[in-house]
């Protein structure tokens, strides 16, 4: 597309001489602007991808991809229903759960907190790898019987308890006596402390053996729901319809994660799209800098253009020279920005720790962002889209100045000299 003559002249124009430094500085700022815009867009999109994937993995890892809930009354024949659900194609695991809200306290510390109790079988809790693979203290070997409990690390810290300590669970549904309604209180021994990395779970989730939970919530031989894990969470709606068809006639309702967490993940997706549009403006502003620098270059090189036209260079040749000047700035800035953004994403946790040590502040609080680490997942097709968009904007920015240069009348230009 560009011959040797055009490349040589474009390279000569990009190398500023004395008295031409100002135009070169503007071109340099254009290159830096495009690089920073591309890098920022890649970093933000990667962090948003990681944030969504991490949250989805932890939320769905705890709650399952869909739930079968009792409608009107507890699930008494939950083992038979669970077996039928497991037979549905696409279902990886199904486990009965007894769930309820409780208050938690410790007599020594005097702290009182709210929590969510989930009664599960020991084998099913081991299948929850988001919990079983992140046990900080104790083990799940003792998670059995009617005197065992597993709690999150945030909850353990707030209550001031450790392995072997006793935590009191207080049910809001008390027992009716002659002196009024008295809350049911039962103390359990802490056998395991886990850290999911999801702040809400670490500070509120409590796991009990299902038999103990049935006794505590007065649900003998019953469950409140059945949590289902599927092979493909993105294909959960087809499996939901299959389960509904399988359980037709039973007093249950089936709710998948797209329904129960739809507003949350929709908000994350909207925020991601808005950030993409806003940060695209940085690249657009840098592209306008290319326009201004090329216009100044054309104005400064009017005499040179006239001489080139006089020597036989056509309008197309002149236009391609200035196209190459602007494109060189755009391509160099885009590639530099892409490299910077990818390197930043691959080392984002190291950079975060360095900035926190430098400033003495917590830049990523788990209480605010729900996660204990800053995730970044680089999706290469998105990187390719950002690079393509930056290159297109850069090339479009060179069209008008190049067209103006090609339209220069050599006679009028030399006459004014």
C-alpha positions as CSV (number, residue, x, y, z in Angstrom):
1,X,0.0,0.0,0.0
2,X,2.9,2.4,0.8
3,X,5.9,2.5,-1.5
4,X,9.5,3.1,-0.3
5,X,9.4,6.8,-1.3
6,X,6.2,7.4,0.8
7,X,7.6,5.5,3.8
8,X,10.9,7.5,3.6
9,X,9.1,10.9,3.5
10,X,6.7,9.9,6.3
11,X,9.6,8.8,8.5
12,X,11.4,12.0,7.8
13,X,8.3,14.1,8.8
14,X,7.9,12.1,12.1
15,X,11.6,12.9,13.1
16,X,11.4,16.5,14.2
17,X,14.2,18.9,13.4
18,X,15.0,22.1,15.2
19,X,12.1,24.5,15.1
20,X,9.6,21.6,14.6
21,X,9.6,20.3,18.1
22,X,6.1,21.5,18.9
23,X,4.4,19.3,16.3
24,X,6.5,16.4,17.5
25,X,5.5,17.0,21.1
26,X,1.8,17.0,20.2
27,X,2.2,13.7,18.2
28,X,4.0,12.3,21.3
29,X,1.1,13.2,23.5
30,X,-1.3,11.6,21.0
31,X,0.7,8.4,21.2
32,X,0.7,8.4,25.0
33,X,-3.0,9.2,25.1
34,X,-3.9,6.3,22.8
35,X,-1.6,4.0,24.8
36,X,-3.2,5.0,28.1
37,X,-6.7,4.8,26.7
38,X,-6.1,1.3,25.3
39,X,-4.4,0.1,28.5
40,X,-7.1,1.5,30.8
41,X,-9.8,-0.1,28.7
42,X,-8.2,-3.5,28.8
43,X,-7.5,-3.3,32.5
44,X,-11.0,-2.2,33.5
45,X,-12.7,-4.7,31.2
46,X,-10.5,-7.5,32.6
47,X,-11.2,-6.5,36.2
48,X,-14.9,-6.4,35.5
49,X,-14.7,-9.8,33.9
50,X,-12.8,-11.2,36.8
51,X,-15.2,-9.6,39.3
52,X,-18.2,-11.2,37.6
53,X,-16.6,-14.6,37.2
54,X,-15.4,-14.6,40.9
55,X,-18.7,-13.5,42.2
56,X,-20.6,-16.0,40.1
57,X,-18.3,-18.8,41.1
58,X,-18.6,-18.1,44.8
59,X,-22.3,-17.3,44.8
60,X,-23.2,-20.3,42.7
61,X,-20.6,-22.5,44.5
62,X,-22.4,-21.9,47.8
63,X,-26.1,-21.8,46.6
64,X,-26.0,-24.1,43.6
65,X,-27.1,-23.3,40.1
66,X,-30.8,-23.8,40.8
67,X,-32.9,-24.6,43.8
68,X,-36.0,-26.8,44.3
69,X,-38.0,-25.2,47.1
70,X,-40.9,-26.5,49.1
71,X,-44.2,-24.7,48.3
72,X,-46.4,-24.4,51.4
73,X,-44.9,-27.2,53.4
74,X,-41.4,-28.7,54.0
75,X,-40.1,-31.4,51.7
76,X,-40.8,-34.6,53.7
77,X,-39.8,-37.1,50.9
78,X,-36.7,-35.1,50.0
79,X,-34.4,-38.1,49.4
80,X,-36.8,-39.5,46.7
81,X,-37.1,-36.1,45.1
82,X,-33.3,-35.7,45.2
83,X,-32.9,-39.0,43.4
84,X,-35.3,-38.0,40.7
85,X,-33.5,-34.7,40.2
86,X,-30.1,-36.4,39.9
87,X,-31.5,-38.6,37.1
88,X,-32.1,-35.5,35.0
89,X,-29.5,-35.1,32.2
90,X,-27.1,-32.2,32.9
91,X,-27.4,-32.4,36.7
92,X,-24.1,-33.0,38.4
93,X,-25.1,-33.0,42.0
94,X,-28.3,-32.4,44.1
95,X,-28.3,-32.1,47.9
96,X,-31.1,-31.5,50.4
97,X,-30.7,-28.5,52.6
98,X,-32.4,-27.2,55.8
99,X,-32.1,-23.5,55.8
100,X,-33.1,-20.8,58.3
101,X,-32.2,-17.4,59.8
102,X,-30.7,-17.4,63.3
103,X,-28.9,-15.2,65.8
104,X,-25.4,-16.1,67.0
105,X,-23.7,-15.3,70.2
106,X,-20.8,-16.3,72.4
107,X,-21.0,-16.0,76.1
108,X,-17.3,-15.0,76.5
109,X,-17.3,-12.1,74.0
110,X,-20.9,-11.1,74.4
111,X,-21.2,-10.4,70.7
112,X,-24.5,-11.0,69.0
113,X,-24.7,-11.4,65.2
114,X,-27.2,-12.5,62.6
115,X,-26.5,-15.5,60.4
116,X,-27.8,-18.0,58.0
117,X,-27.8,-21.7,59.0
118,X,-27.6,-24.3,56.3
119,X,-28.1,-27.9,57.4
120,X,-26.3,-30.3,55.0
121,X,-24.9,-33.8,55.1
122,X,-21.1,-34.2,55.6
123,X,-20.7,-35.8,52.1
124,X,-22.6,-33.0,50.5
125,X,-20.5,-30.3,52.3
126,X,-17.4,-32.0,51.0
127,X,-18.8,-31.6,47.5
128,X,-19.0,-27.8,48.0
129,X,-15.4,-27.3,47.1
130,X,-15.7,-23.5,47.6
131,X,-16.0,-24.4,51.3
132,X,-14.3,-27.8,51.7
133,X,-11.2,-26.6,49.8
134,X,-10.8,-23.5,51.9
135,X,-10.8,-24.8,55.5
136,X,-8.5,-22.6,57.5
137,X,-8.8,-24.4,60.9
138,X,-10.2,-27.7,62.0
139,X,-11.6,-30.2,59.5
140,X,-14.9,-31.7,58.3
141,X,-14.1,-35.0,59.8
142,X,-16.0,-34.0,63.0
143,X,-18.9,-32.5,61.0
144,X,-21.5,-35.1,62.2
145,X,-23.9,-35.7,65.0
146,X,-25.9,-33.1,66.9
147,X,-23.0,-31.1,68.3
148,X,-20.9,-29.7,65.4
149,X,-20.9,-26.5,63.4
150,X,-18.7,-25.0,60.6
151,X,-18.5,-21.2,60.4
152,X,-16.8,-18.6,58.3
153,X,-13.6,-16.8,59.3
154,X,-15.3,-13.4,59.5
155,X,-18.0,-14.8,61.8
156,X,-15.4,-16.5,64.0
157,X,-13.4,-13.3,64.3
158,X,-16.5,-11.2,65.2
159,X,-17.7,-13.7,67.8
160,X,-14.2,-14.3,69.1
161,X,-14.3,-18.1,68.8
162,X,-11.9,-20.8,67.5
163,X,-11.8,-24.5,67.0
164,X,-13.4,-26.2,70.1
165,X,-15.3,-23.1,71.2
166,X,-19.0,-23.2,71.5
167,X,-21.4,-20.9,69.6
168,X,-25.0,-20.4,70.6
169,X,-27.7,-20.4,68.0
170,X,-30.9,-18.5,68.7
171,X,-33.9,-19.3,66.7
172,X,-36.4,-16.4,66.1
173,X,-39.2,-19.0,66.2
174,X,-39.4,-19.6,69.9
175,X,-41.2,-22.1,72.1
176,X,-44.6,-21.2,73.5
177,X,-44.7,-21.5,77.3
178,X,-47.1,-20.4,80.0
179,X,-44.9,-17.2,80.5
180,X,-44.9,-16.4,76.8
181,X,-42.8,-17.1,73.7
182,X,-39.2,-18.1,74.6
183,X,-36.5,-18.2,71.9
184,X,-34.9,-21.6,71.4
185,X,-31.2,-21.5,72.2
186,X,-28.7,-24.3,71.5
187,X,-24.9,-24.3,71.8
188,X,-22.7,-26.1,69.2
189,X,-19.1,-26.9,69.1
190,X,-17.0,-25.3,66.3
191,X,-15.2,-28.0,64.3
192,X,-14.2,-26.1,61.2
193,X,-13.6,-22.5,60.1
194,X,-13.6,-21.8,56.4
195,X,-12.7,-18.8,54.2
196,X,-14.6,-18.6,51.0
197,X,-13.2,-15.2,50.0
198,X,-16.8,-13.9,49.6
199,X,-17.3,-11.5,52.5
200,X,-21.1,-12.1,52.9
201,X,-20.6,-15.8,53.2
202,X,-17.5,-15.6,55.5
203,X,-19.4,-13.3,57.9
204,X,-22.9,-14.9,58.0
205,X,-22.9,-18.6,56.8
206,X,-23.1,-21.4,59.4
207,X,-23.2,-25.1,58.4
208,X,-24.8,-27.7,60.6
209,X,-25.3,-31.4,60.0
210,X,-28.7,-31.9,58.5
211,X,-30.0,-34.0,61.4
212,X,-29.0,-31.3,63.9
213,X,-30.6,-28.6,61.7
214,X,-33.8,-30.6,61.5
215,X,-34.0,-30.8,65.3
216,X,-33.1,-27.1,65.8
217,X,-35.7,-25.8,63.3
218,X,-38.3,-28.5,64.2
219,X,-38.4,-30.1,60.8
220,X,-38.2,-33.8,61.5
221,X,-37.3,-35.8,58.4
222,X,-37.8,-32.8,56.2
223,X,-35.8,-30.3,54.2
224,X,-36.6,-26.7,53.1
225,X,-35.0,-27.0,49.6
226,X,-32.8,-29.0,47.3
227,X,-29.7,-27.3,45.8
228,X,-28.8,-28.5,42.3
229,X,-25.4,-28.1,40.6
230,X,-25.4,-28.4,36.8
231,X,-22.7,-29.2,34.3
232,X,-23.2,-25.9,32.4
233,X,-24.5,-22.9,34.5
234,X,-25.1,-20.9,31.2
235,X,-27.5,-23.6,30.1
236,X,-29.4,-23.8,33.4
237,X,-32.7,-22.8,31.9
238,X,-33.0,-25.9,29.8
239,X,-32.2,-28.1,32.9
240,X,-34.7,-26.0,35.0
241,X,-37.5,-26.9,32.5
242,X,-36.5,-30.5,32.5
243,X,-36.6,-30.6,36.3
244,X,-40.0,-28.9,36.4
245,X,-41.3,-31.5,34.0
246,X,-39.8,-34.3,36.1
247,X,-41.4,-33.0,39.3
248,X,-44.7,-32.0,37.8
249,X,-47.5,-32.6,40.3
250,X,-45.3,-32.1,43.4
251,X,-45.8,-28.9,45.6
252,X,-42.4,-27.4,44.7
253,X,-41.1,-24.4,42.8
254,X,-37.8,-24.4,40.8
255,X,-35.8,-21.2,40.7
256,X,-32.5,-21.0,38.9
257,X,-29.6,-18.5,39.4
258,X,-30.6,-16.3,36.6
259,X,-33.9,-15.6,38.4
260,X,-32.7,-15.4,42.0
261,X,-29.6,-13.2,41.2
262,X,-30.7,-11.6,38.0
263,X,-30.8,-8.0,39.2
264,X,-27.3,-8.3,40.7
265,X,-25.6,-9.8,37.7
266,X,-27.6,-7.5,35.4
267,X,-26.3,-4.5,37.4
268,X,-22.7,-5.8,37.0
269,X,-23.2,-6.2,33.2
270,X,-24.7,-2.7,32.9
271,X,-21.8,-1.2,34.8
272,X,-19.4,-3.1,32.6
273,X,-20.9,-1.7,29.4
274,X,-21.1,1.8,30.7
275,X,-17.4,1.7,31.8
276,X,-16.6,0.5,28.3
277,X,-18.4,3.5,26.7
278,X,-16.9,6.0,29.1
279,X,-13.3,4.8,28.7
280,X,-13.7,4.6,24.9
281,X,-13.9,8.4,25.1
282,X,-10.2,8.5,26.2
283,X,-9.2,6.8,22.9
284,X,-11.5,9.2,21.0
285,X,-9.8,12.2,22.6
286,X,-6.4,10.9,21.8
287,X,-7.6,10.4,18.2
288,X,-8.5,14.1,18.1
289,X,-5.0,14.9,19.2
290,X,-3.8,13.0,16.1
291,X,-6.1,15.2,14.0
292,X,-4.7,18.4,15.5
293,X,-1.1,17.3,15.2
294,X,-1.5,16.3,11.6
295,X,-3.2,19.5,10.7
296,X,-0.3,21.4,12.2
297,X,2.1,19.2,10.3
298,X,0.3,19.8,7.1
299,X,0.4,23.6,7.7
300,X,4.1,23.4,8.6
301,X,4.9,21.3,5.5
302,X,2.9,23.3,3.0
303,X,6.1,24.3,1.1
304,X,7.4,20.7,1.2
305,X,4.1,19.4,-0.2
306,X,4.3,21.9,-3.0
307,X,7.8,20.9,-3.9
308,X,6.8,17.2,-3.8
309,X,3.9,17.9,-6.1
310,X,6.1,19.9,-8.5
311,X,8.6,17.0,-8.6
312,X,5.8,14.7,-9.7
313,X,4.2,13.3,-6.5
314,X,0.5,12.8,-7.1
315,X,-2.4,13.7,-4.7
316,X,-2.7,10.0,-3.7
317,X,1.0,9.8,-2.9
318,X,0.8,12.9,-0.7
319,X,-2.3,11.6,1.0
320,X,-0.7,8.3,1.8
321,X,2.4,10.0,3.3
322,X,0.3,11.8,5.9
323,X,-1.9,8.8,6.4
324,X,1.3,6.9,7.2
325,X,2.4,9.6,9.7
326,X,-0.9,9.5,11.6
327,X,-1.2,5.7,11.4
328,X,2.3,5.2,12.8
329,X,1.3,7.2,15.9
330,X,-2.0,5.3,16.2
331,X,-0.5,1.8,15.7
332,X,2.5,2.5,18.0
333,X,0.2,3.9,20.7
334,X,-2.3,1.0,20.4
335,X,0.4,-1.7,20.6
336,X,2.1,-0.1,23.5
337,X,-1.2,0.3,25.4
338,X,-2.2,-3.3,24.7
339,X,1.2,-4.5,26.0
340,X,0.9,-2.3,29.1
341,X,-2.7,-3.3,29.9
342,X,-1.9,-7.0,29.6
343,X,1.2,-6.8,31.8
344,X,-0.8,-4.8,34.3
345,X,-3.6,-7.4,34.4
346,X,-1.2,-10.3,34.8
347,X,0.5,-8.6,37.8
348,X,-2.5,-6.7,39.2
349,X,-2.3,-8.3,42.7
350,X,1.4,-7.5,43.1
351,X,0.7,-3.9,42.0
352,X,-2.2,-3.6,44.4
353,X,-0.1,-4.8,47.4
354,X,2.7,-2.4,46.4
355,X,0.3,0.5,46.2
356,X,-1.2,-0.4,49.5
357,X,2.2,-0.6,51.2
358,X,3.2,2.7,49.6
359,X,0.0,4.6,50.6
360,X,-0.8,2.8,53.8
361,X,-4.4,2.3,52.8
362,X,-6.6,-0.6,51.9
363,X,-7.5,-0.1,48.2
364,X,-9.8,-3.2,48.0
365,X,-11.8,-3.7,51.1
366,X,-13.7,-7.0,51.2
367,X,-16.6,-5.4,53.1
368,X,-17.2,-3.1,50.1
369,X,-16.3,-5.3,47.1
370,X,-17.4,-8.7,48.6
371,X,-14.1,-10.3,47.5
372,X,-10.7,-10.7,49.4
373,X,-8.6,-10.2,46.2
374,X,-8.7,-8.1,43.1
375,X,-9.6,-10.4,40.2
376,X,-8.6,-9.8,36.6
377,X,-9.4,-12.1,33.7
378,X,-8.0,-11.2,30.3
379,X,-10.4,-12.3,27.5
380,X,-8.4,-12.2,24.3
381,X,-11.3,-11.6,22.0
382,X,-12.1,-8.4,24.0
383,X,-8.4,-7.3,23.8
384,X,-8.6,-7.8,20.0
385,X,-11.8,-5.7,19.9
386,X,-10.2,-2.9,21.8
387,X,-7.1,-3.0,19.6
388,X,-9.3,-3.0,16.4
389,X,-11.4,-0.1,17.7
390,X,-8.3,2.0,18.6
391,X,-6.7,1.3,15.2
392,X,-9.9,2.2,13.3
393,X,-10.3,5.5,15.3
394,X,-6.7,6.3,14.7
395,X,-6.9,5.7,11.0
396,X,-10.2,7.7,10.7
397,X,-8.5,10.6,12.5
398,X,-5.9,10.8,9.7
399,X,-8.3,11.0,6.8
400,X,-9.3,14.7,6.9
401,X,-5.7,16.1,7.5
402,X,-4.4,13.8,4.8
403,X,-7.1,14.9,2.4
404,X,-6.3,18.5,3.1
405,X,-2.6,17.9,2.4
406,X,-3.5,16.2,-0.9
407,X,-5.7,19.1,-1.9
408,X,-2.8,21.6,-1.5
409,X,-2.3,23.7,-4.7
410,X,1.5,23.7,-5.4
411,X,1.3,27.0,-7.4
412,X,-0.5,28.9,-4.6
413,X,1.7,27.4,-1.9
414,X,4.9,28.4,-3.7
415,X,3.6,31.8,-4.6
416,X,2.8,32.6,-1.0
417,X,6.4,31.7,-0.2
